[in-house]
Amino acid sequence: YNYYPEPDFVPEKPYKIARFGLGLDYHTVIKNKLFELAGYLNQIAGEASFRVFIDSAPVLERAWAVKSGLGWIGKNACFITTKKGSFFLLAEIITGHELPPDIQPVKKDYCGSCSRCIDYCPTGAIIRTEFDTVFIQPDICNGCGYCVPACPFGVPRLGHDDGLSHKCTLCYDRLRFGMEPACAKSCPTDSILFGPADEMLRLGRERVEVLRARGVPASLYGDDASGGTNGIGGLNSVFVLTGAPETFNLPDQPRLPSRNLAPAVAGAVATAAVLLLAAAGAIRNSR
């Protein structure tokens, strides 16, 4: 739930108040909506007991949100979605109804290891590290936001508090001390692996072969050899998918903004030509 009241509040003292704290108490606002939704569910599916929660019980909200397919837990320990970042509140309905899942969990953050954002950064704030990962230097970033549309996967996001660009760093602070990223370290099933790009690509291809032998329609997203990156090139971050990319909030045909330049220039030239002809006709008619 995105609770964002329109009016801004500028305090006289140098402190900040979270935007969701500027309006009515979100516990009341969201809980009322949950009761309405649970009541509607009982109307269409039959009566069943239910309870609603919004920061009011020891419910592992982030974990259930991940299982629900809404997003993933980022390196900052916040729950993140591709469209809203962390700018929302989580709430739950626990019901006696048995409901089939309607979306698969998101098993990744979305940042690859391409350098498109680096190419568009005018301040040099975005660098490629010695580990071939991409890192945004907060002390150099000026918040221009050029990297946001430059990324074909929509990874960089401008912070609501500081206005600077942010993205997953692949735990750069851990890598410097020979440690793997926290997500790979903490994953109990080794679903998330970290290592040299060539090795990850080999393991990904082997896993796809195993799944296909079992009758699972698997594919390796980010493998340039399979044509799955729409000509962008290898992503250095590959993902074994068991469905269409859109199922995992991945673009089926990622597109670089630079590919829009030629059509945009052609359109601008055509528009200018039409305006020149119109102006010439108006001058001729005025004589």
C-alpha angles and dihedrals in degrees: 000000000000108000107186117153114207101230117084120221118211109191121214091227123065099260136101131231120206111251093235087060094058097074135042118324104286091214089067097038097050096037090057089052090050092053090051092050093046090049091051090049090054090050095056100032103032132261118313134155117259143171130204128214137190110167087319104108140029093272117147093233099174094048092050091046089056091049089049090059096242097126143297141278109259130214088265088062090245123126109248135194128193095240106035104026105207095324098118143067128246125227135167144211115204107198139174091232116107104228124183115232113258099196137031120246118264106245100186147043107239106240118115125185100255119125104226093117090051091055092054098043109107096194101048090242093133113070139172109239129220086264092059090250127127119248130182113215106218093200091060102035112102096191096246090145096218090131093059098070091031092068111083089206098048094238106143115074132187112239116242091218106041101019091228128128118261137184141155110293095198084242095293089182090059095044091057089062095047095261126132121239115284094246093057092043095051099040105111095201099044089240086140114057130180127198145099111340094238091052093048090049091052093049091047093052091048091051091051090052091051093050094046090051086057091052096258114139094230128168137180112239115206096029106128091198091066093052092241097129098061092239096307092117135240112331097208085224111081129185130200105224128192095192143023114315091243088063088067095042091257122135112251091212109022110204130201115228089228089069088067092061098083095050090043093051091046090051092048092050092048091049091049091050092052091049091049091051091047091049092048091050092049092051092048093049091049093059 
